[in-house]
Amino acid sequence: MKKAIYLSLACSLWIQAAQIELETINVETKVDTEVIQDVRGEDIKSADLGEALFKQSPSVSLVRRSGVANDVIVRGQKKDNINVTIDGTKVYGACPNRMDPPISHVLTNNIDYIEINEGPYNVEDFGVLSADVKIHTIQPMDEFQGDINLGFGSWGYKKAALSASGAITENVKFLISASTETSGQYEDGDGNDFVGQIQREIDLGQTIPATQYQDKYKNLDAYSKKTVLAKLFWNITDNQELRLSYTGNRSDDVLYPSSKMDALYDYSDIFNAEYIATDLGKYSKELKIQLYQSEVEHPMSTRYRLMGAQNYMTHALTTKMQGASIKNSFDVANHTITAGLDYSLRNWDGLYTKNEKPLPGDFYYSINDVDTENMAFFIKDEIKMDKLVLDLGLRYDDTTVTPGNDRMKLVQEDNAYNELNGYVFGTYHMDTTTKFFAGAGKSSRVPDAKELYWIGAPKPLPTGGMFAPSIGTPDLEATINYEVDIGMEKSFDNASVKAKVFYSQLDNFIAFNSSKMQNKYENVDATIYGFELSGTYVATTELYFDYGLAYQRGEKENPLVDQTETDMPEIPPFKFNAAVNYDYDETLGFKAEFIASDAWTNFDIENGEQELDAYGIVNLKASKRWGAFELTVGVDNVFDKTYAVSNTYNDLILLPITGPDANVMLMNEPGRYLYTNLQYKF
């Protein structure tokens, strides 16, 4: 089963220079990259990729918002500070409250593997500040095959998925994958579902009764979701290929109990076209041209809450991302050079309505038809010198952010950003079992439309009329990351270990300032540093272990305006992941996971964060295969612990605060969760 993967991982630490192909994926494991393999086979519990990454990587923390579509933090960074691509396409969510983060627009059952590249060591993509997450979906197969999955779990969870792939002709392959999924409101370890968690806050006096669900909506499912993935690969000639794909997501009635609004629906469409040509000549080992477009619609509303029983507010948002890139690579002596052009245009639009009608006057636009246009040139060089491999990269970005002032009386200024970024990263192979690596780089990301121009929901004035606060700050600078990473890898006969430390200097980090009435986003210099340790141990041919731990600490250089503290927001504490795997034979396997975190003792209290307790949970899973059938059963949070992993930074709009010392609502994680999945392969 997965035994071969762990053995190949241990071996790849010293033989990767020979470009070994791992069993489940065709990807060369890089020293600065964490590869999470076989996501489709491992994470069958639900569609939520954020939760899957949290379970498998110590450097990833979860931002829990609902039963699905949860966000992630990598190395103490989230939002636009980390870059997310799906098969090379850049995807953004439409919600300024992060109800639909980029990773929510692809499902675990459609994912082959994921690369997490930490640091500023990527010049091919726009806005890679502190890390990037590259999601690779499943590919068409040469021979016809497919599978059917049926899943069931606690709290009424149900899922059905079907995939089929194969050759249409000698040169054309296809893949089709579709799924439908629904779940009721999960319960935390105290037995509280979403309604119960809100009621707990009402009883504590930390939120108002109007935030509770109306009686007729208290038993709503947490979400329902339908998806489709379609691909067509055409081998035009022996060295030319055209790849076309479409991903569609349709989520309805997604409940967000810790927010004031729920998503009426969340729809996305991703179109991707790639042309790849190899061996075109001396100066073109591989030429790749890519065109893509992603569109997201996300209306969120108070319709289901008591506050919306008579008059409900809706914040309807859309975003469209269009991109194109061309890159060419070739070899010269001991150099592999890649050069290319990258272009993207994002439009983001938001509208407030009351009972489905636009608000009167000038108060109905939240994000006013903002375009973010980026044009870039990049070049990188991999130089192999005996035991040393040196990677160099440069990227020049020209970015403009333009609001649509023709639709509002309020005039908002354009913003322009130009930046040259780059890195140098070296790997020294001391011998066949030991390597050292170090890198230094500079990267940047521009403010988004929310941070620059966001207009808050209008509120009535005591003297009459309406007031809409300008939450965005239109003169924000781009954030610059100067970072150094140092580490080593060591392999043994039956084990491997990898350790690394990093130090990041963030100039003009974009922080949220709760002390301000308007223009709440503010630039501040900051530092983040930390370390990570991970490894594997193969005890016997049946028993093997993997582990990982991560710690990071962040501080602002100076307090924000009218504040006194310097703790950085959203810096998770020490986290530890470990797993024990036992393969009884080729058809029967068991897995036990342990995930633990220290308490939050350093947090941004002035901007809404609060102390969270330490926790430790155990997850169990077993799978058995009979011919074409495979049955998986599992239980997460075996001991039914009540705990929370996501903090309450005021950059997100959570349930209203009712007093100067009151905390906003903490979203607890699910309690004991039982699930099963039956798969049939054909």
SEKOLKE-441480 format. One record per residue (C-alpha): residue in one letter; y, x negated, z negated. Coordinates in steps of 0.05 Angstrom, whole numbers, padded with zeros to 5 digits, always signed. Example, Ala and Ser with C-alpha at 12.3 -4.5 7.8 and 13.67 -1.06 7.14 Angstrom:
<kegus>
a-00090-00246-00156 s-00021-00273-00143 
</kegus>
This chain:
<kegus>
m+00000+00000+00000 k+00065-00033-00022 k+00029-00096-00047 a+00039-00131+00019 i+00114-00119+00016 y+00120-00154-00052 l+00078-00212-00029 s+00120-00220+00034 l+00184-00217-00007 a+00160-00274-00051 c+00140-00315+00010 s+00203-00300+00049 l+00245-00338-00001 w+00221-00404+00028 i+00196-00388+00098 q+00252-00343+00122 a+00279-00399+00166 a+00220-00383+00211 q+00246-00311+00217 i+00187-00276+00185 e+00182-00202+00201 l+00168-00159+00140 e+00115-00106+00147 t+00158-00044+00141 i+00221-00070+00175 n+00242-00120+00227 v+00299-00155+00190 e+00309-00226+00170 t+00322-00229+00095 k+00388-00265+00084 v+00403-00301+00020 d+00467-00261+00007 t+00435-00194+00024 e+00394-00145-00017 v+00345-00106+00026 i+00319-00040+00000 q+00257-00025+00041 d+00218+00036+00061 v+00269+00084+00032 r+00236+00141+00070 g+00169+00129+00037 e+00194+00110-00032 d+00249+00161-00046 i+00219+00229-00030 k+00246+00265-00091 s+00309+00292-00057 a+00359+00280-00002 d+00407+00243-00048 l+00415+00171-00025 g+00463+00153-00082 e+00409+00168-00133 a+00358+00128-00093 l+00402+00066-00091 f+00417+00073-00165 k+00343+00072-00181 q+00326+00013-00137 s+00385-00036-00145 p+00415-00063-00210 s+00481-00076-00176 v+00490-00003-00157 s+00516+00049-00206 l+00518+00124-00194 v+00578+00170-00194 r+00546+00237-00211 r+00583+00298-00185 s+00527+00348-00170 g+00453+00355-00155 v+00464+00321-00088 a+00517+00282-00049 n+00532+00232-00105 d+00573+00170-00096 v+00558+00097-00114 i+00594+00038-00145 v+00575-00032-00122 r+00597-00090-00165 g+00650-00048-00198 q+00679-00023-00132 k+00674+00043-00096 k+00712+00087-00045 d+00743+00046+00011 n+00731-00018-00028 i+00660-00017-00002 n+00643-00006+00071 v+00587+00042+00092 t+00557+00044+00162 i+00499+00086+00189 d+00466+00050+00248 g+00532+00014+00258 t+00575+00077+00257 k+00632+00081+00207 v+00629+00148+00170 y+00680+00177+00122 g+00678+00239+00079 a+00733+00292+00084 c+00741+00307+00010 p+00795+00268-00028 n+00756+00284-00091 r+00694+00246-00065 m+00649+00307-00061 d+00622+00283+00006 p+00620+00206+00004 p+00596+00170+00067 i+00525+00159+00041 s+00517+00234+00032 h+00516+00245+00107 v+00447+00215+00117 l+00383+00235+00082 t+00331+00190+00049 n+00276+00219+00093 n+00311+00192+00155 i+00324+00121+00129 d+00282+00061+00146 y+00317+00008+00104 i+00385-00009+00073 e+00422-00075+00069 i+00471-00086+00012 n+00516-00145+00028 e+00559-00164-00032 g+00623-00202-00023 p+00673-00211+00034 y+00622-00241+00082 n+00625-00191+00139 v+00677-00197+00194 e+00645-00148+00243 d+00667-00084+00206 f+00734-00056+00186 g+00752-00055+00112 v+00696-00095+00080 l+00733-00112+00016 s+00679-00127-00037 a+00613-00104-00007 d+00583-00066+00050 v+00523-00019+00054 k+00487-00019+00121 i+00441+00041+00129 h+00387+00036+00183 t+00352+00100+00203 i+00282+00106+00230 q+00268+00087+00302 p+00227+00119+00358 m+00155+00094+00363 d+00116+00072+00425 e+00057+00117+00410 f+00063+00191+00394 q+00061+00203+00319 g+00095+00244+00265 d+00090+00274+00197 i+00102+00338+00158 n+00127+00336+00086 l+00128+00392+00034 g+00162+00378-00032 f+00170+00417-00096 g+00203+00401-00162 s+00233+00426-00227 w+00290+00477-00226 g+00267+00510-00162 y+00271+00449-00117 k+00239+00460-00049 k+00238+00416+00013 a+00205+00418+00081 a+00212+00362+00132 l+00182+00347+00200 s+00188+00286+00245 a+00156+00268+00312 s+00165+00207+00356 g+00134+00175+00417 a+00141+00157+00490 i+00163+00208+00542 t+00153+00159+00599 e+00137+00085+00602 n+00211+00069+00591 v+00236+00127+00549 k+00222+00141+00475 f+00245+00197+00431 l+00250+00216+00357 i+00264+00282+00325 s+00268+00295+00250 a+00289+00358+00215 s+00290+00382+00143 t+00311+00438+00098 e+00322+00432+00024 t+00347+00472-00035 s+00351+00464-00110 g+00372+00504-00170 q+00420+00477-00222 y+00386+00420-00259 e+00384+00418-00335 d+00403+00358-00377 g+00362+00333-00435 d+00393+00386-00480 g+00371+00442-00434 n+00440+00457-00406 d+00445+00474-00332 f+00512+00470-00296 v+00537+00534-00330 g+00514+00507-00397 q+00548+00440-00388 i+00614+00475-00374 q+00604+00522-00433 r+00593+00462-00478 e+00662+00436-00459 i+00693+00505-00470 d+00662+00509-00539 l+00688+00440-00556 g+00758+00462-00535 q+00762+00409-00480 t+00769+00457-00422 i+00792+00529-00412 p+00745+00589-00404 a+00772+00602-00334 t+00735+00541-00308 q+00668+00576-00321 y+00629+00609-00264 q+00636+00684-00255 d+00575+00723-00280 k+00553+00740-00209 y+00552+00666-00190 k+00521+00636-00253 n+00452+00635-00222 l+00473+00604-00155 d+00430+00547-00129 a+00461+00478-00137 y+00459+00468-00062 s+00422+00482+00003 k+00418+00431+00058 k+00392+00428+00130 t+00391+00366+00173 v+00369+00340+00241 l+00364+00270+00270 a+00351+00261+00344 k+00344+00196+00383 l+00331+00176+00455 f+00318+00103+00474 w+00316+00084+00547 n+00293+00015+00570 i+00334+00012+00634 t+00304-00056+00653 d+00265-00109+00616 n+00329-00135+00584 q+00373-00073+00581 e+00368-00014+00534 l+00409+00049+00521 r+00404+00082+00453 l+00431+00152+00440 s+00428+00189+00373 y+00455+00250+00338 t+00455+00266+00263 g+00473+00335+00238 n+00481+00357+00166 r+00494+00428+00142 s+00502+00436+00067 d+00522+00503+00037 d+00547+00525-00031 v+00546+00457-00064 l+00565+00465-00138 y+00608+00413-00172 p+00610+00435-00245 s+00654+00379-00271 s+00707+00396-00219 k+00751+00457-00213 m+00725+00472-00143 d+00658+00477-00108 a+00643+00463-00035 l+00635+00526+00005 y+00601+00482+00056 d+00599+00411+00079 y+00583+00400+00153 s+00579+00334+00190 d+00561+00312+00261 i+00550+00239+00279 f+00543+00217+00352 n+00524+00146+00370 a+00512+00109+00435 e+00491+00036+00441 y+00480-00008+00502 i+00443-00073+00489 a+00430-00127+00541 t+00394-00193+00527 d+00388-00259+00563 l+00444-00246+00612 g+00459-00320+00620 k+00476-00384+00584 y+00534-00352+00547 s+00503-00285+00532 k+00440-00284+00490 e+00456-00212+00469 l+00511-00165+00491 k+00521-00101+00451 i+00569-00043+00466 q+00575+00015+00417 l+00612+00081+00419 y+00610+00131+00362 q+00643+00192+00333 s+00634+00227+00266 e+00664+00293+00244 v+00663+00325+00176 e+00687+00394+00152 h+00693+00406+00077 p+00727+00467+00047 m+00725+00468-00029 s+00746+00529-00069 t+00754+00562-00137 r+00720+00625-00108 y+00660+00622-00155 r+00700+00609-00219 l+00733+00658-00266 m+00801+00629-00245 g+00785+00653-00174 a+00761+00723-00190 q+00826+00756-00165 n+00859+00701-00125 y+00821+00639-00104 m+00848+00574-00078 t+00814+00535-00022 h+00827+00464-00002 a+00800+00458+00069 l+00794+00388+00097 t+00770+00356+00161 t+00762+00284+00183 k+00743+00253+00250 m+00724+00180+00260 q+00720+00151+00330 g+00700+00079+00342 a+00682+00028+00395 s+00659-00044+00392 i+00635-00098+00439 k+00604-00163+00416 n+00569-00220+00451 s+00527-00276+00421 f+00503-00341+00451 d+00475-00409+00430 v+00509-00476+00439 a+00471-00536+00411 n+00458-00519+00338 h+00510-00462+00337 t+00499-00388+00345 i+00566-00357+00362 t+00583-00283+00361 a+00650-00257+00383 g+00674-00186+00392 l+00727-00132+00392 d+00728-00073+00344 y+00768-00008+00348 s+00770+00054+00305 l+00814+00116+00297 r+00807+00161+00237 n+00843+00228+00231 w+00846+00263+00164 d+00875+00333+00153 g+00879+00378+00092 l+00905+00449+00081 y+00914+00493+00018 t+00901+00567+00025 k+00902+00627-00022 n+00851+00681-00007 e+00840+00647+00061 k+00914+00651+00079 p+00960+00589+00082 l+01009+00584+00024 p+01081+00602+00040 g+01136+00552+00053 d+01122+00477+00058 f+01066+00475+00007 y+01003+00483+00047 y+00988+00413+00072 s+00954+00363+00026 i+00940+00308+00077 n+00982+00320+00138 d+00943+00302+00201 v+00942+00227+00185 d+00916+00177+00236 t+00891+00108+00214 e+00883+00064+00276 n+00852-00005+00273 m+00844-00058+00327 a+00810-00123+00311 f+00781-00187+00340 f+00726-00225+00304 i+00685-00288+00314 k+00631-00320+00273 d+00588-00382+00278 e+00521-00399+00247 i+00510-00474+00246 k+00441-00503+00230 m+00442-00574+00204 d+00374-00597+00179 k+00370-00568+00108 l+00440-00537+00110 v+00457-00471+00145 l+00532-00458+00149 d+00561-00389+00166 l+00634-00383+00186 g+00673-00320+00204 l+00744-00298+00222 r+00773-00229+00234 y+00844-00208+00252 d+00862-00135+00238 d+00921-00095+00264 t+00925-00027+00230 t+00975+00030+00231 v+00973+00092+00188 t+01013+00150+00217 p+01024+00219+00184 g+01037+00281+00225 n+01108+00296+00205 d+01118+00347+00260 r+01080+00398+00217 m+01121+00391+00153 k+01194+00387+00133 l+01176+00328+00087 v+01184+00263+00126 q+01130+00211+00111 e+01138+00141+00138 d+01088+00103+00180 n+01054+00042+00151 a+01032-00020+00188 y+00985-00075+00163 n+00964-00141+00194 e+00915-00188+00162 l+00873-00250+00179 n+00808-00252+00139 g+00751-00301+00139 y+00695-00335+00101 v+00651-00396+00096 f+00580-00389+00068 g+00530-00445+00061 t+00456-00444+00045 y+00421-00510+00026 h+00345-00512+00031 m+00328-00566-00021 d+00254-00558-00006 t+00207-00504+00018 t+00212-00466-00048 t+00283-00476-00071 k+00350-00461-00040 f+00422-00460-00065 f+00479-00421-00035 a+00554-00414-00043 g+00609-00377-00007 a+00683-00367-00008 g+00721-00314+00030 k+00781-00270+00039 s+00778-00196+00059 s+00824-00136+00057 r+00828-00061+00062 v+00887-00016+00076 p+00907+00044+00033 d+00878+00110+00058 a+00915+00174+00072 k+00902+00202+00003 e+00930+00141-00032 l+00991+00140+00013 y+01010+00212+00027 w+00969+00261-00013 i+01008+00323-00036 g+00978+00358-00097 a+00964+00432-00102 p+01029+00471-00111 k+01046+00498-00180 p+01098+00551-00201 l+01161+00527-00235 p+01186+00561-00299 t+01252+00573-00265 g+01218+00604-00204 g+01195+00576-00139 m+01139+00525-00127 f+01131+00451-00138 a+01080+00406-00102 p+01075+00336-00131 s+01071+00276-00084 i+01009+00242-00114 g+01005+00189-00059 t+01050+00128-00059 p+01075+00115+00012 d+01095+00041+00003 l+01027+00014-00022 e+01006-00055+00000 a+00937-00071+00028 t+00887-00098-00023 i+00866-00170-00013 n+00801-00199-00042 y+00793-00274-00053 e+00722-00285-00076 v+00673-00341-00092 d+00597-00332-00099 i+00547-00384-00123 g+00472-00376-00131 m+00401-00401-00122 e+00332-00376-00103 k+00266-00404-00125 s+00196-00384-00104 f+00131-00399-00139 d+00058-00387-00119 n+00061-00315-00146 a+00133-00303-00164 s+00205-00307-00142 v+00273-00309-00176 k+00344-00303-00151 a+00408-00313-00192 k+00481-00310-00171 v+00550-00307-00202 f+00615-00284-00170 y+00689-00285-00184 s+00737-00239-00146 q+00813-00243-00147 l+00841-00177-00123 d+00914-00178-00101 n+00947-00110-00098 f+00887-00072-00123 i+00901+00003-00114 a+00897+00036-00183 f+00910+00106-00207 n+00966+00113-00259 s+00959+00176-00302 s+01025+00162-00337 k+01065+00180-00275 m+01085+00249-00254 q+01088+00230-00180 n+01067+00171-00136 k+01007+00160-00181 y+00976+00104-00140 e+01000+00034-00157 n+00986-00037-00134 v+00965-00086-00189 d+00932-00154-00187 a+00864-00157-00220 t+00800-00198-00228 i+00727-00179-00228 y+00671-00227-00245 g+00598-00222-00262 f+00526-00244-00250 e+00461-00217-00223 l+00388-00237-00234 s+00328-00209-00197 g+00257-00227-00181 t+00184-00208-00170 y+00119-00228-00203 v+00050-00216-00172 a+00001-00217-00230 t-00061-00198-00191 t-00076-00169-00123 e-00070-00101-00156 l-00014-00111-00206 y+00057-00133-00190 f+00126-00128-00221 d+00199-00129-00199 y+00262-00132-00240 g+00337-00138-00234 l+00397-00140-00279 a+00472-00140-00266 y+00535-00148-00307 q+00608-00146-00286 r+00675-00147-00323 g+00743-00129-00295 e+00814-00138-00319 k+00883-00122-00291 e+00932-00180-00294 n+00985-00134-00324 p+00984-00062-00349 l+01006-00007-00302 v+01076+00021-00308 d+01086+00055-00376 q+01017+00033-00400 t+00991-00022-00447 e+00917-00033-00431 t+00888-00079-00378 d+00815-00058-00372 m+00795-00043-00300 p+00768+00026-00283 e+00697+00041-00260 i+00666-00025-00282 p+00596-00006-00305 p+00566-00044-00364 f+00503-00087-00364 k+00447-00052-00325 f+00373-00068-00322 n+00321-00043-00272 a+00247-00059-00276 a+00183-00032-00244 v+00109-00041-00254 n+00065-00027-00194 y-00011-00019-00194 d-00052-00009-00132 y-00122+00013-00152 d-00144+00008-00080 e-00114+00020-00011 t-00110+00095-00023 l-00088+00101-00096 g-00025+00072-00128 f+00017+00079-00191 k+00088+00060-00208 a+00128+00059-00273 e+00204+00048-00272 f+00250+00031-00329 i+00326+00037-00321 a+00372+00019-00378 s+00446+00008-00389 d+00489-00018-00445 a+00544+00026-00474 w+00613+00028-00441 t+00657-00014-00488 n+00709-00037-00438 f+00739+00021-00400 d+00806+00047-00375 i+00822+00096-00431 e+00894+00107-00409 n+00870+00133-00342 g+00817+00181-00366 e+00755+00139-00378 q+00716+00147-00443 e+00661+00111-00482 l+00591+00126-00457 d+00529+00113-00498 a+00474+00064-00478 y+00411+00094-00449 g+00341+00076-00426 i+00297+00121-00384 v+00226+00117-00357 n+00203+00145-00290 l+00130+00151-00269 k+00099+00162-00200 a+00029+00163-00170 s+00005+00172-00098 k-00063+00185-00068 r-00083+00184+00005 w-00141+00222+00038 g-00144+00206+00111 a-00081+00236+00143 f-00059+00268+00078 e-00020+00235+00021 l-00002+00268-00045 t+00053+00241-00090 v+00068+00266-00160 g+00121+00240-00207 v+00163+00253-00268 d+00232+00224-00278 n+00264+00217-00347 v+00196+00224-00380 f+00225+00229-00451 d+00277+00281-00431 k+00337+00239-00452 t+00408+00266-00452 y+00454+00213-00421 a+00511+00202-00372 v+00520+00146-00322 s+00587+00164-00290 n+00653+00158-00325 t+00715+00201-00318 y+00769+00160-00283 n+00828+00205-00267 d+00826+00185-00194 l+00779+00244-00190 i+00804+00313-00208 l+00756+00338-00262 l+00760+00398-00307 p+00829+00406-00338 i+00849+00371-00403 t+00873+00419-00457 g+00904+00369-00506 p+00932+00298-00509 d+00869+00270-00539 a+00817+00313-00503 n+00769+00281-00454 v+00751+00312-00387 m+00681+00337-00374 l+00625+00286-00373 m+00570+00304-00324 n+00502+00292-00356 e+00443+00267-00316 p+00381+00310-00304 g+00331+00317-00360 r+00256+00312-00350 y+00243+00326-00276 l+00173+00337-00246 y+00162+00334-00172 t+00107+00331-00120 n+00104+00317-00045 l+00049+00329+00005 q+00051+00291+00070 y+00009+00300+00132 k+00011+00246+00186 f-00009+00260+00258 
</kegus>
